[in-house]
Amino acid sequence: MKYYKNKDIKSYEALKHIEKETKKEVWKQGFNEIWEAYMNNDLSSTKRNIAQVGELNTKAIKALREYFNIEAQKIGIVIDKGRLTHTGDRKESYNQHVSKEERERIIDILDSKDIRLFIDTEEKHKNIFFVIDDINDKNKIIKIPIMINHKIKKFGMINFLVTMSRMDKIHLQQKKFKEIK
């Protein structure tokens, strides 16, 4: 093992932080392009179909292996133009609506230190989802399911953000859900 001075470790950590922040800025540019088209009710105005919004963390990759014997083909998490509509307004009628402001912050939400990881053990799902507490209601959460190794013709295998839903915290007590710590 090579010996590093304390300042070298700090420099390495600083470089990793800069690299992460740079990635997030690039993701935000792509996401903002499709977000603006969505907000203007004109999804056809952008050629961009998908945008990266995050990455699977090591805990998620390990859980996929351990519980489902699945190897994630890529670590990126993407959303497509069509899913933007699925994450919000249409869910208002059954009280799972996630605000535009929260959807707009998806990249920061997925990168939050407060995000929690769960698995859905139900045979037909076998996936992971992230959860963050709703900042406006202590009895609610925002659930973000991710479809692992979803095939899209043009891009190959990806990890796909399925939706975002606001729901009661009690929802997490179902036996089919297991929190990964």
N, C-alpha and C positions, 0 to 999 in steps of 0.2 A: 504494500500500500504506500502510495506516495505521500510524503509529509507536506501539508499546506500551512502556511502562516495564517494567523487569524484574519489579517486584512485580505488575503486571497479568498478565503471562504466568504467574507462579506462581499467581495467583488463578484464572486460566482453567484451568490444569492441575489445581488442587485441585477446582474445580467439575466437571470432566470425571471425575475420580476418584470424587467423591461420586455423580455420576449413574450411573456404572458399578456401584458398590457397591449403590446403591438398586435398580437393575434386577435384580442378582443376588439380592437379598433377596426381591423380589417373585417371581422365578422359583423360589426355594427354597421359598417358602410353597406355591405350586401343586404343585411336585414332591413336597413332603413330604406333601401331602394324598393323592396317589395312592400314594406309597410306603408310608404307614401302612396304607392299605387292602390293599395287596399283602402287607405283612408280617403282617397279621392274616388272610390268606387270605379276604378279603371285598372283592373289587374292586367289587362292586355297592353297597358302602356309601357310595361317593362319586359325585356327579353329574359330577364333573370327569373328562373322558376323556383330555385331553392336557395337557401342561405344557411350557412353554418351558424349555430347559436350556442355551441358549447362542446365539451368533450366528456367522454366517460372518464370518471376518476378511477384510480386503482382499486378502490373498494368495490365499485360497480363491476369492473372486469373480473375481479376475484369471485364475486357473488355469482356472476353468470357461469363461470367455470364450475364452482362448487355445487350450486343448487340445480343447474340445468345442463351441465356439460356442454356449454355453448362458448365458443371462442368468438369474440367480437372481431369482425373482419377489419373494421376501422374504429378509431376512437371518437371521431367527430359525431356530433348530434346536429341534424339539419331539420329545417321546417320548409315546407313548400307553400306556394301562394295560396293554394286551396285550403290548407289547414288553418290559415289565419282566420278564415270565416268560422271554422269549426271551434276555435278557441274562445269565442266571445259571445257576440250578440244573439246568436241562435239559441244559446243556452240560458238566456234570460227567462224564458217561459218555464223552465223547470229549476230555477233558482241555483244554477251552477255558473252563472255569468262571472267572468273574470274581466275586470275593467280594461279599457284601452291602455291606461297608464301602466298597468301590471303587465299586459302583453308586450308593450313597448320596452319594458325592462327585462325581457326574458334572458338576455345574455348575462346581465348582472345577477339575476335570480339563480340561474344554473351555476354561477360561479360563487355564490354566497357561502360563507362559512357556516351559516345556519341551516343549510339545506340538508334534508335527511333522505336516506335511501331505503326503499322497501322493495321486496319481491312479491309478485303475485303468483302463488303456487298453483292456482287453478289450471288444470291441464290445458284448457283451450287458450289460456293467456300466456303463461310462462314468460313473463317479462318483468322488467324493473320499472319503478316509477320514483320520481323525486317528489318530496313534500316540503313545503315551507309554510310556516304559520302565516295566516292572514293578518296583516298589520292593522286592519280596521275592525276585526272581530276576533276576540280571543277564543271563541268556540268553533272557528272555521279554519280550514287549511286550503292551500292551493295544491292540487295534485297534478303532476306532469308525467304521464306515462310515455315510455320510450319503447318503440318497436325495434328490436335488435336484428341486424343483418337483413333489413328489408331491401329487396331488389328493385332498383329503378333502372330501366333500360339504358338510359343515357349515362348514368353515373355508377352503375354496378351496385354492390352491397353498401348500404348505409344504415345508420342508426337514426330512426325517424321519430321526431317529436309528434305524437299522435294528437294530443289536445292539451288544454289546460282547463281544469275544473275547480270551482270553489265548492267545498262541501264541508259538512260537519266533521269535527275531529273524531267523533264516535265511529265514523266510517272505517277508520284504521283498525278498529278492534275486531274486524272480521277474521275468522280463523285462517282464511286463505292468504292473508297479508302477514309478512314477517319483516320487521325492521332489521336492517343490517348495520351493525355498529362497528 
